[in-house]
């Protein structure tokens, strides 16, 4: 889909820093959520504000700065509604991962293992592919129910938006709900505290 507007906008990253790459669904699934829930016109406004002229094709990695720029633009354009859109896009991203990136025998096994074992295996698998969603950030699992996203050493050109960390929580919550236990919830423990680039997450079973 072509997005009218400038390729480079006010959220453009600093050109002298090499771009870390992440999976394209960080943008694609958010675009799908916006298109369905707020319509094409408002979605295009967010994309233009982010300085993106075209959505990624979906067959290659993308600069993480593009995803961060969209989160900033979404907060600016949609305000409080941004969190709902981000959580929707996180769930969509997890559904895509399950359908296209996790072998069916592995998903079948995770769904039938005891939650503590399945959760540990899922965390291990996520850790092996963490760069596809953290980019220059760092992922660390603390057993099957806790993990940390650390962006303190990434030299982000602007402070990462809160919605980026909410997106991480939404992706993990959906993965654990579908593969480990339906009642799982993922909470960003740092979400209501002072601004920080190190976020700790807790997954609970209800």
N, C-alpha and C positions, 0 to 999 in steps of 0.2 A: 504494500500500500504506500503510495506516494503522499508525503505530508508537505503541504505548501508552506513556504516560509524559508528563512535563512538556514543554511547548514550550520552555521556557527552563531551561537547566541550568548547571552550574558553569563551562562553557566559553563562556558567552554573551559576545558581543563588547560593547565599550563603546558605549552607545547614542548618544553625542554625536558619533560619527565617521561620516561618510557611507560607505556600503558600496560597495566596488568589486565589479563583477559578473564572473562567469566562467560557462562553459558548464555545464549541469546534469550532464553525464556525469562530471564530476569526482566527483560523489556517486553517481550512478546505477550506474555500472559497478563501483564499489567495493561497493555494496550487492549487486549481482548476484554478485560474486565471493564475498562473505561468505555469502550465502544458499546458494550451491552447495557451498562448501568447509567451512563451520563450522556451517551450519544457521540456521534462523529465530531460535531462542531467543538464541543468542550474537550474531547480527546485531542483534537488537532491543536487547540490552544495550548494544552499542556506540552505537547511535542514541540511546538514552536518555541515556547518559553524555555524548554530544555536545550534548544539549539540543534535539534535533530531534524533532518530533512527527509529521512526515509527510515522505515522500520527494518531491522535486520532480517535477512533471508531465513535464518533459522538453521542453516547448515554449517555455521562456523562460529567460533568464539568472538566475543565483542569486547571493546575496552570497558572496564568497570566504571570509568568516569561517565560514560553515557547513562548507565543505570542510576548512578548517584545524582546526575543532573536531572533525570526525570523525577526522582523522589523530591528534590528541591522544588522543581516546577510544580509538581502535584500539590505539595503543601501550600505553595503560593497561590495557585489557581483554585484549589478546591477546599482549602481550609480544613475544618474538622471532618469533612467527608472523606478526606484522603486516607484515614486509617481504615475505614471500611473497604475502600478500593484495594488497599495494600493487602489486607487480610484475604480478600477474595483472590487476588492475584497469587498470593503465596499458596493457597489451597490448589489453585489451578496448576501451579508449577509442580507441586508434589504429585498431583494426579498424572501430569505428563511424565514425570520421572518414573513413576510406578508402571505406566503403560509402555514406556519406550526405553528406559535405561536399566531397569531391574529385570533380570531373567525370570521368566515365569516360575521355573522350579524353585528359585531362591525366594520369590514372594510367597509361593505356596508353603514353603518350609517356615518362613518367618511367622506366617499367620497361625501356625499350629504349634510352635514351640512355646514353652512357658515364657511369660512376658519378660522376666529378668534375663533369660538367655537370649531371646529374640531381640530385646532392646540393646543388649551388649553387642550382638553381631551387627545390628543395623548401624549402631554408632561407629563400629570399626569400618564398615563399608563406606559410610559417609566420610570418615576421616581420610580414607584413601583417595577420595575425589573432592576434597574440600576446596581446592583451588578453583573449581568450576563455579562456586558461589561466593567464596570470600575474596577472590582475587588476591590483592596484596595483603589482605587481612589474614589472621591466623585463627584456626579452629582447634580446639582442644576438648576432647571428651573426658568426663570425670565419671566413669562407670556408665551404666545404661540410662541414667535418668538426669544427668546434668552435663552441661557443656558451656564453653566460653567462646565468644567471638571477640577477638582482640584486634583493633585497628589503630592502636597507639603508635605503631611504627610504620604506618603506611604513608605518612607525609601527605595525607589528603589535602588538596588545595583549599578546601573549605571544610568546615565542621560537618561530619556525616549527619544527615537528617534523621530524626527519630523514626521516621517511617521505614528506613532501611533496616533498622534493628527489629522493628515490628514484622517486617517481611520475613526475616530469618525465623522468628517464632512461629509464624503462620505456616511456613513450609514444613518445619519439624513437627508441628502439631498434627498436620494432615498425614504426614508419613507415618507417624506413630499410631494415629487413629486407625488407619487402614491396614497397617501391617502388624501392629503389636497388640493394641487393645482399643476398642471403639471409644472408651471414655477418656482417653489421654488428653491432657491439656498442657500446653507449653507456655510458661510464664517467663517474661523478661523481668528478672528481679530488679534490674537497674532502671526500669522504664520510668518510675515515678520519682527518682532521685535526681541529684545534680547531673548536669551534662557530662558524659564520659564516653570514651572510645573503647572501653572494655566492658562488655555486657555479659552477665552470667544468667544462664537459663536453667529453669527447673521443669522437668516433665513429671506430671502427676497422673495417677489413675483414679478416676471417679466411678 
